[in-house]
Amino acid sequence: MVQRRAWRILQFIAGALLVALAVRSIAANWQSLKAQPIEWHLSLGWIVASILVVFGSYAVLIEAWRRVILSMGESLTFPSAARIWFLASLGKYVPGKVWALAGAAVLAQRAGVDPSAAVAGALVLQALAIASGATAIAFTAREAFQAVGPAAVPIGALVLALSISGIAALSSQSLLNRVNRLLPASLPRLRAIPLTMLAAAFAANLLAWIGYGLALVFLARGLLPEVKLGLPQAVGVFTCSYLVGFIALFAPGGLGPRESVFMLLLAGDIGLKPAVGLAVASRLLLTGAELLPAIPLLLRRRPATPHSVREV
């Protein structure tokens, strides 16, 4: 009883710290946004549409991760998966890139998912996010990187082929067996995931990147209607900046590197000040969309998950 109470207190403290770090991130960006000498023309309809598309992309990613878990014989409802996803996302605001991944695995385990499935699902979805993001960047390079020009399509085809090869490798139990032999005995063993499920999850991640780009187009129309931003360019710019922020281990939530790449890619087309304003506005939108659902989830006590029910 004492250990359980201590664990709950520790969870609350950790959750409060994560929320504080995210709020601090929003506050810092809000001051930057206000300081931009840009003539804003707020259009609530476009902004609401952008928010809805972001949440739609989140829903696609959550369901993809849930289906990967189900494919390994585990049980996880969509509300439980959404709770895990939003709470684990707060880990991005702590320096280091392992906290969101570790949080997803721990929370999934506490929801009744076997540790090996939780860890495998979290790792695989991260790998698929990077592979699908690289594919999205390659196919939109002509618009996002003007210097690439006609080479964008061949590069995209090559990256897609490499991504498919990587997906096939992830489905190989023999490869995972080799990885498992390298893992410390204290860690759970990884499981193979069906190739068809990995392909579906890859497609879901690719769809989510397109959704993020569409949300950026809507956001630009809702704040800076004079800015002309096409969907392929928005997808390429957003995905590239997001992945750069992801691999920047020192930056909580990719704060700083993501915005820098975003501005560098857009400033030549729409101007430096609009690019800065749109970069900060995009950060505010995404951070708010992750933070606001997480607050009630932190305060709400999760009922015990029955282990006996298996969802197909």
Beta strands, then each sheet from edge to edge (+ up, - down):
end
